[in-house]
Amino acid sequence: MLADADVADLKAGYAPFAEKISYTWLVKPETGMLMIQGRADSTGAPFCLGEMTVTRCMVQVIDDIQGYAMVQGSDHEHARLAALLDALLQMPDFHAKLAATLMAVLKSREQQREQAMAKEISDTTVEFFTLKRGE
């Protein structure tokens, strides 16, 4: 959910902890390409669909906890925040607060996106009817 979230939501979720948390870079944000594979009907043989730009980052916070993130696109700030929040979610002191605030917001936004997509798809659904010949 952190990789798919808006950067503004991640900034708002990390803001209360920014002063308390110090971190070191294990892997600074770096942008690269990944080959994406697909399958016909999710069952066929895999085939190369194309390449996608991604940014990855890895940080280490208090107690040697490591946070990792890989996000679509080339937004270094998004990768940094996602990695930091990943590390904080692994710590019991911060997990409960983040789960109740940021993760709840991200989950509700994800559900809204899914509902909007389902509505958009249902608007284009075509139903086929078979008529019996009158013989």
C-alpha positions as CSV (number, residue, x, y, z in Angstrom):
1,M,0.0,0.0,0.0
2,L,2.9,2.4,0.6
3,A,4.2,2.0,-2.9
4,D,0.8,2.8,-4.4
5,A,0.0,5.7,-2.0
6,D,0.1,9.4,-2.9
7,V,3.2,11.1,-1.7
8,A,1.1,13.7,0.2
9,D,-0.5,10.9,2.3
10,L,3.0,9.5,3.1
11,K,4.3,12.9,4.1
12,A,1.3,13.5,6.4
13,G,1.7,10.0,7.9
14,Y,5.5,10.4,8.5
15,A,5.4,14.0,9.8
16,P,4.7,13.1,13.5
17,F,7.7,10.9,13.5
18,A,10.2,13.0,11.5
19,E,11.7,14.6,14.5
20,K,12.1,11.4,16.5
21,I,13.6,9.1,13.9
22,S,17.1,9.2,12.6
23,Y,18.1,7.0,9.7
24,T,21.0,6.0,7.6
25,W,21.0,5.1,3.9
26,L,21.7,1.5,3.0
27,V,20.7,2.2,-0.6
28,K,20.0,5.8,-1.6
29,P,17.0,6.2,-3.9
30,E,18.0,5.0,-7.4
31,T,15.9,4.8,-10.5
32,G,16.1,1.9,-13.0
33,M,14.1,-0.3,-15.2
34,L,12.4,-3.7,-14.7
35,M,11.2,-6.1,-17.3
36,I,7.5,-6.8,-16.8
37,Q,6.0,-10.2,-17.7
38,G,2.4,-11.1,-18.4
39,R,0.4,-14.2,-19.0
40,A,-2.6,-14.7,-21.3
41,D,-5.6,-15.3,-19.1
42,S,-3.3,-15.6,-16.1
43,T,-2.6,-19.3,-17.0
44,G,-0.6,-19.3,-20.2
45,A,3.2,-19.2,-20.6
46,P,4.8,-15.9,-19.4
47,F,5.8,-13.4,-22.1
48,C,7.7,-10.1,-21.9
49,L,5.3,-7.2,-21.8
50,G,7.7,-4.4,-21.6
51,E,9.9,-2.3,-19.3
52,M,8.8,-0.1,-16.4
53,T,10.7,2.6,-14.5
54,V,11.0,2.0,-10.8
55,T,12.8,3.7,-7.9
56,R,14.1,1.7,-5.0
57,C,15.5,2.7,-1.6
58,M,16.7,1.1,1.6
59,V,17.1,2.7,5.0
60,Q,18.1,1.6,8.5
61,V,16.5,3.2,11.5
62,I,16.6,2.7,15.3
63,D,17.5,-0.8,16.6
64,D,19.0,-1.8,13.2
65,I,15.5,-2.1,11.6
66,Q,15.7,-1.9,7.8
67,G,13.0,-0.5,5.6
68,Y,12.8,-1.2,1.9
69,A,10.7,0.3,-0.9
70,M,10.3,0.0,-4.6
71,V,7.9,2.4,-6.3
72,Q,6.7,2.9,-9.8
73,G,8.3,5.9,-11.6
74,S,11.2,8.1,-10.6
75,D,10.0,9.8,-7.5
76,H,12.9,9.6,-5.0
77,E,10.9,11.2,-2.2
78,H,8.1,8.6,-2.6
79,A,10.7,5.8,-2.3
80,R,12.4,7.4,0.7
81,L,9.1,7.9,2.6
82,A,7.9,4.4,1.8
83,A,11.1,2.9,3.0
84,L,11.0,4.9,6.3
85,L,7.4,4.0,6.9
86,D,8.1,0.3,6.1
87,A,10.8,0.4,8.8
88,L,8.5,2.1,11.3
89,L,5.8,-0.4,10.7
90,Q,8.2,-3.2,11.8
91,M,8.6,-1.5,15.2
92,P,5.9,-2.3,17.8
93,D,6.1,1.2,19.3
94,F,5.1,2.8,16.0
95,H,3.1,0.1,14.3
96,A,-0.1,0.6,16.3
97,K,-0.2,4.3,15.7
98,L,0.6,4.0,12.0
99,A,-1.9,1.2,11.6
100,A,-4.7,3.3,13.2
101,T,-3.9,6.5,11.2
102,L,-1.9,6.2,8.0
103,M,-2.7,2.6,7.0
104,A,-6.4,3.1,7.7
105,V,-6.4,6.1,5.4
106,L,-4.5,4.3,2.7
107,K,-6.8,1.2,2.9
108,S,-9.9,3.4,2.6
109,R,-8.4,5.2,-0.4
110,E,-7.5,1.9,-2.0
111,Q,-11.1,0.6,-1.5
112,Q,-12.4,3.8,-3.1
113,R,-10.2,3.4,-6.1
114,E,-11.3,-0.3,-6.5
115,Q,-15.0,0.7,-6.2
116,A,-14.5,3.5,-8.8
117,M,-12.8,1.0,-11.2
118,A,-15.5,-1.6,-10.6
119,K,-18.1,1.0,-11.5
120,E,-16.2,2.1,-14.6
121,I,-15.9,-1.5,-15.7
122,S,-19.6,-2.2,-15.0
123,D,-20.6,0.7,-17.1
124,T,-19.1,-0.9,-20.1
125,T,-20.3,-4.5,-19.5
126,V,-22.2,-6.0,-22.4
127,E,-24.7,-8.7,-21.9
128,F,-25.5,-11.2,-24.6
129,F,-28.9,-12.8,-25.0
130,T,-29.8,-15.9,-27.1
131,L,-33.3,-15.8,-28.5
132,K,-35.1,-19.0,-29.4
133,R,-36.3,-19.2,-32.9
134,G,-40.1,-19.3,-33.2
135,E,-40.4,-22.6,-35.1
